[in-house]
Amino acid sequence: MKPELGAGTGPVGWSHIAVGFVVSFIVALAVIKAFVAYVSRAGFTPFAIYRIIAGSAALWFLAH
């Protein structure tokens, strides 16, 4: 019997999981490289401001 994982729309084979893992890994490497390049250019100040605004919005949303 072929090993499969159950999903909402039907079974998912291991080949699908392997492809998803590889694609996710490649995309993560690209995003990390782009983020490090941005931080090297602009510093952490814009990122910190973004995180403070996003965190405040999340807290406000959860409180209401």
Secondary structure as UniProt FT lines:
FT   STRAND          4..7
FT   TURN            8..9
FT   STRAND          10..13
FT   HELIX           14..42
FT   HELIX           45..63
//
